[in-house]
């Protein structure tokens, strides 16, 4: 059906072209100077990326002594897009609330309608709303969703599914199939395979092991035996489970599921991106493939790209991982910016659904630098020593050099025999994997069983990540106000023809810029 639909679109476009083309009469004036119509819209979402997260990336690029941005003039792709486009800000709060989650926020972006917290594709009253992806489908455009989290997670779901709660990922997977999204790339295999796959002796389990090459955990999260992979294949979607299969896929529709849940976190992606044996594609690689497929449609396309693990690093208050997640997103923005340069038919929006963590660098009285002499005449006979520690730039290199995420550090500790799970052991793991060692007494406080009575961080074992962050942050000169979302306005960067991109240069709510974008795509201007 998908192939027939694409063939009809191409034939119909050709008929319209030749039916409307006319040889201009002799003496006719010059061709129209009307701007080219917008036929492609690309929305890039840094989940949890507020101005603070952007500030971390820019500080590293400009000031880290060994910044990886040195070869490109220490300028990020996000900065280059701002310079060539329009910068505004977006408010993101959900309906009747001060803060949002990703479900409500993505729904508001996608539909231009207010949504309640944790709803997917519904308005504030619980009614189904039509999304920009669905409108693009009705216009004969191709559509795509790309994420480094699960493809059924809240942000991609808000563009193509309709459920009362974001947790209904088994039903969201069905909605994505029904929406006939042409390109879906991300994680979340567990929601697409039947429950019987959990039996290692079943033919289903063995077949999935063969098709995935054993690189993905085979464990169904469904409560039924529906094989959504078979249903996707029957609908004309090619199936990919690793980077090689993605590169080799040549059809116009593809479902790529490269992990049981989420894909590589930023630190791992940084360390393995040049590894020829890497099986999981990067966010940049998935986006490049999506652009290749979707741009074949002469009617244009809609594409949403999410860097979802920025948010996860924010929840953990993990500055080192956060930096690598921002670099991952920035590399993907660079790809899209390069692809869109010179095109007058494409609008690119780079934004976030909300900010997570309330991150920032801050001066303190901790470890105040020693006094030093300066050559200036005003300091003759006097030393320079500010009364606070304003942070040495080498801290940025130290943050970049983190080897494991905070959750991985705690997992490594938990994997020790119970008798070896001591504060000293935790301190040693931290010292081996970060440039910010902690004392045994501090490690004991992380393991001491403190509970989160504020509700800002979460509960249970995961709260240890935030307790660790409180201690490490002192040495990093970083601060975190929360382990959850805040209502900080987020960047909204528009890149494309100036008569279109200039409409975004102000403070807007997600519903406002969502409606504006739907209008631009619907009318082509």
NUTI-510413 format. One record per residue (C-alpha): x, y, z negated; residue in three letters; residue number from 0. Coordinates in Angstrom, 2 decimals. Layout:
BEGIN
NODE      east     north        up   type   seq
NODE         X         Y         Z    Ala   NUM
...
// end
This chain:
BEGIN
NODE      east     north        up   type   seq
NODE      0.00      0.00      0.00    Unk     0
NODE      2.79      2.42     -0.86    Unk     1
NODE      4.50      1.82      2.49    Unk     2
NODE      1.23      2.34      4.38    Unk     3
NODE      0.55      5.51      2.43    Unk     4
NODE      4.01      6.89      3.21    Unk     5
NODE      3.58      6.00      6.90    Unk     6
NODE      0.23      7.80      7.00    Unk     7
NODE      1.73     10.89      5.37    Unk     8
NODE      4.56     11.08      7.89    Unk     9
NODE      2.26     10.54     10.88    Unk    10
NODE     -0.27     13.06      9.61    Unk    11
NODE      2.44     15.67      8.98    Unk    12
NODE      3.76     15.15     12.50    Unk    13
NODE      0.30     15.52     14.06    Unk    14
NODE     -0.29     18.75     12.17    Unk    15
NODE      3.09     20.08     13.23    Unk    16
NODE      2.61     19.48     16.93    Unk    17
NODE     -1.06     20.47     16.89    Unk    18
NODE     -0.23     23.82     15.31    Unk    19
NODE      2.95     24.61     17.24    Unk    20
NODE      2.44     27.20     19.96    Unk    21
NODE      4.79     28.74     22.49    Unk    22
NODE      4.88     32.43     21.58    Unk    23
NODE      3.47     34.73     24.27    Unk    24
NODE      5.88     36.73     26.35    Unk    25
NODE      6.94     39.86     24.51    Unk    26
NODE      5.90     38.50     21.12    Unk    27
NODE      7.57     39.96     18.01    Unk    28
NODE     10.13     38.22     15.81    Unk    29
NODE      9.27     35.13     13.75    Unk    30
NODE      7.51     35.67     10.40    Unk    31
NODE      9.71     36.65      7.49    Unk    32
NODE      7.31     35.11      4.95    Unk    33
NODE      9.16     33.17      2.19    Unk    34
NODE      9.31     29.41      2.61    Unk    35
NODE      6.68     27.59      0.59    Unk    36
NODE      7.62     25.66     -2.56    Unk    37
NODE      7.12     21.94     -1.97    Unk    38
NODE      9.45     20.43     -4.61    Unk    39
NODE      9.35     20.98     -8.38    Unk    40
NODE     11.96     19.54    -10.73    Unk    41
NODE     11.42     19.88    -14.49    Unk    42
NODE     14.46     19.07    -16.66    Unk    43
NODE     13.79     18.63    -20.37    Unk    44
NODE     16.47     18.58    -23.05    Unk    45
NODE     14.36     16.98    -25.76    Unk    46
NODE     15.10     18.84    -29.01    Unk    47
NODE     17.34     21.41    -27.29    Unk    48
NODE     16.96     24.84    -28.81    Unk    49
NODE     19.27     27.85    -28.51    Unk    50
NODE     21.40     26.36    -31.29    Unk    51
NODE     22.11     23.17    -29.36    Unk    52
NODE     22.93     25.22    -26.28    Unk    53
NODE     25.23     27.32    -28.49    Unk    54
NODE     27.15     24.21    -29.55    Unk    55
NODE     27.77     23.23    -25.93    Unk    56
NODE     28.84     26.72    -24.89    Unk    57
NODE     31.11     27.14    -27.92    Unk    58
NODE     32.83     23.86    -27.08    Unk    59
NODE     33.18     24.73    -23.39    Unk    60
NODE     34.63     28.19    -24.01    Unk    61
NODE     36.69     27.72    -27.17    Unk    62
NODE     37.72     24.10    -27.77    Unk    63
NODE     41.51     23.96    -27.24    Unk    64
NODE     41.14     20.79    -25.15    Unk    65
NODE     37.70     21.47    -23.66    Unk    66
NODE     36.74     19.18    -20.76    Unk    67
NODE     35.33     22.34    -19.14    Unk    68
NODE     38.82     23.82    -18.68    Unk    69
NODE     39.02     22.72    -14.99    Unk    70
NODE     35.75     24.55    -14.17    Unk    71
NODE     36.64     27.84    -15.83    Unk    72
NODE     35.15     26.84    -19.19    Unk    73
NODE     31.64     27.51    -17.92    Unk    74
NODE     28.75     25.07    -18.33    Unk    75
NODE     26.25     24.21    -15.63    Unk    76
NODE     23.50     25.59    -17.84    Unk    77
NODE     25.26     28.97    -17.82    Unk    78
NODE     25.64     28.86    -14.04    Unk    79
NODE     21.93     28.12    -13.61    Unk    80
NODE     21.10     31.06    -15.89    Unk    81
NODE     23.33     33.36    -13.86    Unk    82
NODE     21.74     32.36    -10.56    Unk    83
NODE     18.20     32.08    -11.86    Unk    84
NODE     15.93     33.58    -14.50    Unk    85
NODE     16.10     33.08    -18.28    Unk    86
NODE     13.01     33.17    -20.45    Unk    87
NODE     11.89     31.51    -23.66    Unk    88
NODE      9.11     29.08    -24.45    Unk    89
NODE      7.01     28.59    -27.56    Unk    90
NODE      6.00     24.99    -28.01    Unk    91
NODE      3.63     24.61    -30.96    Unk    92
NODE      0.79     22.10    -30.63    Unk    93
NODE     -2.88     23.03    -30.86    Unk    94
NODE     -3.94     24.23    -34.32    Unk    95
NODE     -0.40     23.65    -35.65    Unk    96
NODE      2.86     25.49    -36.25    Unk    97
NODE      5.14     22.78    -34.84    Unk    98
NODE      4.86     20.19    -32.09    Unk    99
NODE      5.99     16.70    -31.29    Unk   100
NODE      7.15     15.55    -27.86    Unk   101
NODE      3.76     14.04    -26.97    Unk   102
NODE      1.77     17.23    -27.37    Unk   103
NODE      4.52     19.38    -25.90    Unk   104
NODE      4.99     17.29    -22.76    Unk   105
NODE      1.23     17.15    -22.30    Unk   106
NODE      1.07     20.96    -22.56    Unk   107
NODE      3.89     21.38    -20.03    Unk   108
NODE      2.35     18.87    -17.66    Unk   109
NODE     -1.24     20.09    -17.80    Unk   110
NODE     -1.21     23.70    -18.98    Unk   111
NODE     -3.75     22.70    -21.65    Unk   112
NODE     -3.38     22.77    -25.44    Unk   113
NODE     -2.93     19.30    -26.96    Unk   114
NODE     -3.08     17.96    -30.49    Unk   115
NODE      0.05     16.58    -32.13    Unk   116
NODE      1.10     13.14    -30.85    Unk   117
NODE     -1.60     13.05    -28.16    Unk   118
NODE     -0.65     11.94    -24.65    Unk   119
NODE     -2.40     13.48    -21.62    Unk   120
NODE     -5.38     14.75    -23.62    Unk   121
NODE     -6.51     18.25    -24.51    Unk   122
NODE     -7.03     19.49    -28.06    Unk   123
NODE    -10.57     18.02    -28.09    Unk   124
NODE     -9.49     14.60    -26.85    Unk   125
NODE    -10.49     14.96    -23.21    Unk   126
NODE     -8.32     13.59    -20.39    Unk   127
NODE     -6.42     16.35    -18.58    Unk   128
NODE     -4.96     16.23    -15.09    Unk   129
NODE     -1.18     16.60    -15.02    Unk   130
NODE      1.15     18.20    -12.51    Unk   131
NODE      2.39     14.73    -11.55    Unk   132
NODE     -1.13     13.58    -10.77    Unk   133
NODE     -1.82     16.77     -8.80    Unk   134
NODE      1.37     16.18     -6.81    Unk   135
NODE      0.19     12.63     -6.02    Unk   136
NODE     -3.13     13.99     -4.76    Unk   137
NODE     -1.22     16.35     -2.46    Unk   138
NODE      0.64     13.42     -0.88    Unk   139
NODE      3.87     14.20     -2.66    Unk   140
NODE      6.21     11.64     -4.17    Unk   141
NODE      6.65     11.60     -7.94    Unk   142
NODE      9.33     10.51    -10.38    Unk   143
NODE     10.12     10.18    -14.08    Unk   144
NODE     13.70      9.76    -15.33    Unk   145
NODE     14.78      9.47    -18.97    Unk   146
NODE     17.59      8.11    -21.13    Unk   147
NODE     14.98      6.97    -23.68    Unk   148
NODE     12.20      4.48    -22.93    Unk   149
NODE     10.08      5.29    -19.90    Unk   150
NODE      6.98      4.87    -22.12    Unk   151
NODE      8.27      7.34    -24.74    Unk   152
NODE      6.32     10.50    -25.41    Unk   153
NODE      7.96     12.94    -22.99    Unk   154
NODE      7.65     10.93    -19.75    Unk   155
NODE      4.28      9.59    -20.92    Unk   156
NODE      2.82     13.09    -21.22    Unk   157
NODE      3.17     13.55    -17.46    Unk   158
NODE      1.38     10.39    -16.33    Unk   159
NODE     -0.52      8.70    -19.17    Unk   160
NODE     -3.62      9.40    -21.27    Unk   161
NODE     -3.71      7.97    -24.80    Unk   162
NODE     -4.85      9.14    -28.23    Unk   163
NODE     -1.41      8.51    -29.77    Unk   164
NODE      2.12      8.31    -28.42    Unk   165
NODE      2.72      5.03    -30.26    Unk   166
NODE      0.44      3.12    -27.84    Unk   167
NODE      3.33      2.34    -25.55    Unk   168
NODE      1.82     -0.94    -24.37    Unk   169
NODE     -1.12      1.02    -22.93    Unk   170
NODE      1.13      3.84    -21.71    Unk   171
NODE      3.01      1.32    -19.56    Unk   172
NODE     -0.29      0.38    -17.92    Unk   173
NODE     -1.13      4.05    -17.37    Unk   174
NODE      2.22      4.60    -15.65    Unk   175
NODE      1.46      1.76    -13.26    Unk   176
NODE     -2.04      3.08    -12.56    Unk   177
NODE     -0.61      6.55    -11.88    Unk   178
NODE      1.45      5.04     -9.04    Unk   179
NODE      4.59      6.94     -9.98    Unk   180
NODE      7.08      6.27     -7.19    Unk   181
NODE     10.29      6.37     -9.23    Unk   182
NODE     10.52      5.41    -12.92    Unk   183
NODE     14.00      5.05    -14.38    Unk   184
NODE     14.93      4.62    -18.04    Unk   185
NODE     14.75      2.13    -20.87    Unk   186
NODE     11.94      0.32    -22.63    Unk   187
NODE     11.93     -3.13    -20.99    Unk   188
NODE     10.27     -4.53    -24.10    Unk   189
NODE      6.94     -2.92    -23.22    Unk   190
NODE      6.83     -4.44    -19.72    Unk   191
NODE      7.39     -8.13    -20.40    Unk   192
NODE      4.88    -10.70    -21.72    Unk   193
NODE      4.91    -11.87    -25.32    Unk   194
NODE      5.86    -15.38    -24.20    Unk   195
NODE      9.28    -13.97    -23.20    Unk   196
NODE     10.18    -14.06    -26.91    Unk   197
NODE     10.44    -17.84    -26.68    Unk   198
NODE     14.05    -18.49    -25.61    Unk   199
NODE     13.00    -21.86    -24.17    Unk   200
NODE     10.30    -20.40    -21.94    Unk   201
NODE     10.71    -20.13    -18.19    Unk   202
NODE      9.81    -16.43    -18.48    Unk   203
NODE     12.72    -15.81    -20.86    Unk   204
NODE     15.17    -17.73    -18.67    Unk   205
NODE     14.02    -15.90    -15.55    Unk   206
NODE     14.45    -12.51    -17.22    Unk   207
NODE     17.94    -13.48    -18.38    Unk   208
NODE     18.81    -14.40    -14.81    Unk   209
NODE     17.40    -11.20    -13.31    Unk   210
NODE     18.96     -8.88    -15.88    Unk   211
NODE     22.30    -10.66    -15.88    Unk   212
NODE     22.12    -11.03    -19.64    Unk   213
NODE     22.88     -7.33    -20.18    Unk   214
NODE     19.51     -6.48    -21.79    Unk   215
NODE     17.94     -7.87    -24.93    Unk   216
NODE     14.91     -9.95    -23.92    Unk   217
NODE     12.31     -9.22    -26.58    Unk   218
NODE      8.73     -8.29    -25.80    Unk   219
NODE      6.99     -5.55    -27.76    Unk   220
NODE      3.62     -6.32    -26.19    Unk   221
NODE      0.75     -7.99    -28.01    Unk   222
NODE     -0.42     -9.80    -24.89    Unk   223
NODE      0.98    -11.93    -22.09    Unk   224
NODE      0.60     -9.43    -19.28    Unk   225
NODE      3.68     -9.40    -17.09    Unk   226
NODE      3.86     -5.77    -16.03    Unk   227
NODE      7.01     -6.39    -14.03    Unk   228
NODE      5.06     -8.76    -11.79    Unk   229
NODE      2.25     -6.21    -11.54    Unk   230
NODE      4.74     -3.48    -10.64    Unk   231
NODE      6.29     -5.66     -7.94    Unk   232
NODE      2.82     -6.39     -6.54    Unk   233
NODE      2.24     -2.64     -6.29    Unk   234
NODE      5.35     -2.25     -4.14    Unk   235
NODE      7.88     -1.16     -6.75    Unk   236
NODE     11.39     -2.55     -6.42    Unk   237
NODE     12.75     -3.71     -9.78    Unk   238
NODE     16.22     -2.79    -11.09    Unk   239
NODE     17.86     -3.84    -14.34    Unk   240
NODE     21.44     -2.62    -13.95    Unk   241
NODE     23.51      0.04    -12.24    Unk   242
NODE     24.50     -2.15     -9.28    Unk   243
NODE     20.88     -3.03     -8.51    Unk   244
NODE     19.93      0.65     -8.70    Unk   245
NODE     22.68      1.66     -6.27    Unk   246
NODE     21.70     -1.09     -3.85    Unk   247
NODE     17.94     -0.43     -3.92    Unk   248
NODE     16.77      1.07     -0.65    Unk   249
NODE     12.99      1.30     -0.88    Unk   250
NODE     10.75      4.30     -1.44    Unk   251
NODE      9.49      3.11     -4.85    Unk   252
NODE     11.48      1.75     -7.78    Unk   253
NODE     11.06      0.80    -11.43    Unk   254
NODE     14.40      0.69    -13.22    Unk   255
NODE     14.49     -0.55    -16.81    Unk   256
NODE     18.07     -0.73    -18.07    Unk   257
NODE     17.71     -1.40    -21.80    Unk   258
NODE     15.34     -2.92    -24.32    Unk   259
NODE     14.66      0.56    -25.72    Unk   260
NODE     16.92      3.57    -25.09    Unk   261
NODE     19.95      3.82    -22.83    Unk   262
NODE     23.50      4.80    -23.84    Unk   263
NODE     23.93      7.55    -26.39    Unk   264
NODE     26.19     10.41    -25.40    Unk   265
NODE     29.40      9.24    -27.07    Unk   266
NODE     29.21      5.83    -25.41    Unk   267
NODE     28.37      7.36    -22.05    Unk   268
NODE     31.38      9.68    -22.31    Unk   269
NODE     33.67      6.77    -23.17    Unk   270
NODE     32.39      4.35    -20.49    Unk   271
NODE     31.27      6.47    -17.54    Unk   272
NODE     34.45      5.60    -15.57    Unk   273
NODE     34.26      1.89    -16.45    Unk   274
NODE     33.57     -0.07    -13.22    Unk   275
NODE     31.96     -2.86    -15.26    Unk   276
NODE     29.39     -0.57    -16.89    Unk   277
NODE     25.91     -2.01    -16.34    Unk   278
NODE     23.77      0.91    -17.56    Unk   279
NODE     23.45      3.91    -15.22    Unk   280
NODE     24.03      7.39    -16.59    Unk   281
NODE     21.33     10.04    -16.67    Unk   282
NODE     23.13     11.77    -13.82    Unk   283
NODE     23.23      8.60    -11.71    Unk   284
NODE     19.54      7.92    -12.23    Unk   285
NODE     18.67     11.49    -11.31    Unk   286
NODE     20.80     11.30     -8.17    Unk   287
NODE     18.96      8.15     -7.09    Unk   288
NODE     15.58      9.71     -7.82    Unk   289
NODE     16.42     12.76     -5.68    Unk   290
NODE     17.57     10.52     -2.85    Unk   291
NODE     14.30      8.57     -2.83    Unk   292
NODE     11.83     11.37     -3.50    Unk   293
NODE     13.33     13.82     -0.99    Unk   294
NODE     12.47     11.43      1.86    Unk   295
NODE      8.84     12.53      1.67    Unk   296
NODE      8.27     15.47      4.08    Unk   297
NODE      5.44     16.68      1.84    Unk   298
NODE      7.82     17.16     -1.08    Unk   299
NODE      7.93     15.78     -4.60    Unk   300
NODE      7.62     16.33     -8.34    Unk   301
NODE     10.37     15.03    -10.63    Unk   302
NODE     10.73     15.15    -14.42    Unk   303
NODE     14.17     14.41    -15.92    Unk   304
NODE     14.53     14.03    -19.70    Unk   305
NODE     17.68     13.99    -21.82    Unk   306
NODE     15.81     12.50    -24.75    Unk   307
NODE     18.67     11.61    -27.07    Unk   308
NODE     19.51     15.24    -27.87    Unk   309
NODE     16.49     14.96    -30.12    Unk   310
NODE     17.70     11.76    -31.76    Unk   311
NODE     21.07     13.31    -32.63    Unk   312
NODE     19.17     16.26    -34.13    Unk   313
NODE     17.05     13.95    -36.28    Unk   314
NODE     20.25     12.37    -37.62    Unk   315
NODE     21.95     15.79    -38.06    Unk   316
NODE     24.84     14.23    -36.12    Unk   317
NODE     26.85     17.10    -34.59    Unk   318
NODE     29.40     14.95    -32.75    Unk   319
NODE     26.74     12.89    -31.01    Unk   320
NODE     24.73     16.03    -30.31    Unk   321
NODE     27.66     17.58    -28.44    Unk   322
NODE     27.99     14.54    -26.20    Unk   323
NODE     24.24     14.48    -25.53    Unk   324
NODE     24.42     18.12    -24.45    Unk   325
NODE     27.36     17.35    -22.16    Unk   326
NODE     25.38     14.47    -20.63    Unk   327
NODE     22.46     16.81    -19.95    Unk   328
NODE     24.73     19.54    -18.61    Unk   329
NODE     26.33     17.14    -16.11    Unk   330
NODE     22.85     16.22    -14.87    Unk   331
NODE     21.87     19.89    -14.61    Unk   332
NODE     25.03     20.45    -12.53    Unk   333
NODE     23.93     17.74    -10.10    Unk   334
NODE     20.42     19.15     -9.68    Unk   335
NODE     21.73     22.73     -9.38    Unk   336
NODE     24.09     21.67     -6.60    Unk   337
NODE     21.30     19.73     -4.83    Unk   338
NODE     18.92     22.69     -4.97    Unk   339
NODE     21.41     25.38     -3.91    Unk   340
NODE     20.44     27.06     -0.68    Unk   341
NODE     16.98     25.51     -0.67    Unk   342
NODE     14.03     27.86     -0.50    Unk   343
NODE     11.47     25.08     -0.96    Unk   344
NODE     12.45     23.94     -4.46    Unk   345
NODE     11.78     25.22     -7.97    Unk   346
NODE     13.93     23.87    -10.82    Unk   347
NODE     12.92     24.45    -14.45    Unk   348
NODE     15.31     23.63    -17.30    Unk   349
NODE     13.79     23.73    -20.76    Unk   350
NODE     13.00     21.79    -23.94    Unk   351
NODE      9.87     20.48    -25.59    Unk   352
NODE     10.97     21.77    -29.02    Unk   353
NODE     14.06     22.23    -31.18    Unk   354
NODE     15.18     19.51    -33.58    Unk   355
NODE     17.20     19.91    -36.76    Unk   356
NODE     17.69     23.66    -37.07    Unk   357
NODE     21.36     23.34    -36.17    Unk   358
NODE     24.03     26.06    -36.33    Unk   359
NODE     27.61     26.95    -37.13    Unk   360
NODE     27.94     29.03    -40.28    Unk   361
NODE     30.75     30.66    -42.23    Unk   362
NODE     31.32     29.56    -45.82    Unk   363
NODE     33.75     29.79    -48.72    Unk   364
NODE     34.78     26.16    -48.25    Unk   365
NODE     38.46     25.65    -47.37    Unk   366
NODE     39.19     29.35    -46.80    Unk   367
NODE     42.20     29.73    -44.44    Unk   368
NODE     45.56     30.75    -45.87    Unk   369
NODE     46.66     34.38    -45.40    Unk   370
NODE     48.74     35.16    -42.31    Unk   371
NODE     50.61     38.11    -40.88    Unk   372
NODE     49.46     40.07    -37.83    Unk   373
NODE     51.67     42.21    -35.54    Unk   374
NODE     49.28     45.17    -35.47    Unk   375
NODE     50.38     48.44    -37.07    Unk   376
NODE     47.37     48.52    -39.38    Unk   377
NODE     48.48     45.28    -41.03    Unk   378
NODE     52.08     46.27    -41.74    Unk   379
NODE     52.78     45.24    -45.33    Unk   380
NODE     49.44     43.45    -45.59    Unk   381
NODE     48.22     39.95    -44.72    Unk   382
NODE     45.05     38.97    -42.89    Unk   383
NODE     42.71     36.75    -44.90    Unk   384
NODE     38.92     37.03    -44.52    Unk   385
NODE     37.02     36.20    -47.69    Unk   386
NODE     35.12     33.44    -45.92    Unk   387
NODE     36.00     30.57    -43.60    Unk   388
NODE     34.65     31.57    -40.18    Unk   389
NODE     35.78     28.35    -38.52    Unk   390
NODE     38.88     27.49    -36.55    Unk   391
NODE     38.26     26.60    -32.91    Unk   392
NODE     40.11     23.31    -33.27    Unk   393
NODE     37.02     22.08    -35.15    Unk   394
NODE     35.32     21.82    -31.74    Unk   395
NODE     37.88     19.29    -30.51    Unk   396
NODE     37.45     17.33    -33.73    Unk   397
NODE     33.67     17.21    -33.24    Unk   398
NODE     34.12     16.02    -29.64    Unk   399
NODE     36.50     13.24    -30.72    Unk   400
NODE     33.92     11.42    -32.86    Unk   401
NODE     33.94      7.70    -31.93    Unk   402
NODE     30.65      6.39    -33.34    Unk   403
NODE     27.25      7.89    -34.02    Unk   404
NODE     26.12      8.21    -37.62    Unk   405
NODE     23.62      5.32    -37.21    Unk   406
NODE     26.43      3.15    -35.80    Unk   407
NODE     28.67      4.03    -38.75    Unk   408
NODE     25.96      2.93    -41.17    Unk   409
NODE     25.27     -0.22    -39.11    Unk   410
NODE     28.95     -1.12    -39.27    Unk   411
NODE     28.85     -0.65    -43.05    Unk   412
NODE     25.68     -2.76    -43.39    Unk   413
NODE     27.32     -5.56    -41.37    Unk   414
NODE     29.98     -6.01    -44.07    Unk   415
NODE     29.53     -8.85    -46.59    Unk   416
NODE     27.47     -7.54    -49.48    Unk   417
NODE     30.39     -7.69    -51.88    Unk   418
NODE     32.41     -5.41    -49.56    Unk   419
NODE     29.71     -2.75    -49.21    Unk   420
NODE     31.48     -0.26    -51.45    Unk   421
NODE     31.86      3.53    -51.30    Unk   422
NODE     35.52      3.00    -50.44    Unk   423
NODE     34.58      0.85    -47.44    Unk   424
NODE     32.14      3.48    -46.18    Unk   425
NODE     34.74      6.24    -46.58    Unk   426
NODE     37.22      4.16    -44.58    Unk   427
NODE     34.75      3.58    -41.73    Unk   428
NODE     33.99      7.30    -41.58    Unk   429
NODE     37.67      8.25    -41.56    Unk   430
NODE     38.37      5.74    -38.75    Unk   431
NODE     35.59      7.12    -36.54    Unk   432
NODE     35.45     10.84    -37.22    Unk   433
NODE     37.98     13.60    -37.85    Unk   434
NODE     36.15     14.55    -41.06    Unk   435
NODE     37.04     12.10    -43.86    Unk   436
NODE     35.00     12.04    -47.04    Unk   437
NODE     35.92     10.98    -50.57    Unk   438
NODE     34.79      7.81    -52.31    Unk   439
NODE     32.65      9.91    -54.62    Unk   440
NODE     30.95     11.54    -51.63    Unk   441
NODE     30.45      8.13    -50.02    Unk   442
NODE     28.83      6.94    -53.24    Unk   443
NODE     26.38      9.83    -53.05    Unk   444
NODE     25.39      8.74    -49.53    Unk   445
NODE     24.73      5.23    -50.83    Unk   446
NODE     23.19      6.40    -54.09    Unk   447
NODE     19.59      5.95    -53.11    Unk   448
NODE     18.53      9.61    -53.00    Unk   449
NODE     15.06      9.94    -51.52    Unk   450
NODE     13.66     12.64    -49.29    Unk   451
NODE     11.09     14.34    -51.47    Unk   452
NODE     10.72     17.22    -49.00    Unk   453
NODE      9.48     15.08    -46.13    Unk   454
NODE     11.73     16.99    -43.75    Unk   455
NODE     14.13     14.13    -43.15    Unk   456
NODE     12.27     10.85    -43.17    Unk   457
NODE     12.38      7.87    -45.46    Unk   458
NODE     14.30      4.68    -46.00    Unk   459
NODE     17.71      3.75    -44.68    Unk   460
NODE     17.71      6.36    -41.90    Unk   461
NODE     17.92      9.13    -44.48    Unk   462
NODE     21.50      8.06    -45.20    Unk   463
NODE     22.46      9.63    -41.84    Unk   464
NODE     21.24     12.98    -43.13    Unk   465
NODE     22.99     12.54    -46.48    Unk   466
NODE     26.21     11.80    -44.62    Unk   467
NODE     25.62     14.86    -42.42    Unk   468
NODE     25.30     17.13    -45.47    Unk   469
NODE     28.81     16.13    -46.57    Unk   470
NODE     30.48     16.12    -43.14    Unk   471
NODE     28.82     19.42    -42.19    Unk   472
NODE     30.72     21.21    -44.94    Unk   473
NODE     33.97     20.36    -43.16    Unk   474
NODE     32.56     21.11    -39.71    Unk   475
NODE     31.13     24.46    -40.83    Unk   476
NODE     27.79     23.34    -39.46    Unk   477
NODE     24.37     23.64    -41.08    Unk   478
NODE     21.08     21.82    -40.54    Unk   479
NODE     17.75     23.04    -41.83    Unk   480
NODE     15.76     19.87    -41.16    Unk   481
NODE     15.84     16.30    -39.95    Unk   482
NODE     12.78     16.95    -37.83    Unk   483
NODE     11.32     19.41    -35.33    Unk   484
NODE     11.18     23.17    -35.79    Unk   485
NODE      9.15     25.83    -33.99    Unk   486
NODE     12.21     27.74    -32.75    Unk   487
NODE     11.50     29.11    -29.24    Unk   488
NODE     13.48     27.14    -26.65    Unk   489
NODE     15.20     28.27    -23.43    Unk   490
NODE     13.19     28.29    -20.21    Unk   491
NODE     15.49     28.60    -17.18    Unk   492
NODE     13.99     28.90    -13.69    Unk   493
NODE     16.07     28.40    -10.57    Unk   494
NODE     14.77     28.80     -7.03    Unk   495
NODE     13.59     31.54     -4.69    Unk   496
NODE     13.63     34.78     -6.67    Unk   497
NODE     10.01     35.65     -5.89    Unk   498
NODE      9.08     32.45     -7.75    Unk   499
NODE     11.77     32.05    -10.41    Unk   500
NODE     11.36     35.66    -11.58    Unk   501
NODE      7.89     34.80    -12.90    Unk   502
NODE      9.44     32.88    -15.79    Unk   503
NODE     11.59     35.64    -17.28    Unk   504
NODE      9.65     36.27    -20.47    Unk   505
NODE      8.41     34.54    -23.63    Unk   506
NODE      5.64     32.07    -22.78    Unk   507
NODE      3.91     29.16    -24.44    Unk   508
NODE      4.34     25.74    -22.81    Unk   509
NODE      0.71     25.86    -21.69    Unk   510
NODE      1.31     29.19    -19.95    Unk   511
NODE      4.35     28.15    -17.95    Unk   512
NODE      2.75     24.75    -17.34    Unk   513
NODE     -0.28     26.38    -15.68    Unk   514
NODE      1.99     28.71    -13.75    Unk   515
NODE      3.99     25.79    -12.38    Unk   516
NODE      0.89     23.85    -11.39    Unk   517
NODE     -0.34     26.92     -9.53    Unk   518
NODE      2.99     27.31     -7.72    Unk   519
NODE      3.06     23.66     -6.69    Unk   520
NODE     -0.61     23.66     -5.67    Unk   521
NODE     -0.33     26.77     -3.49    Unk   522
NODE      3.31     26.48     -2.49    Unk   523
NODE      4.16     29.98     -3.70    Unk   524
// end
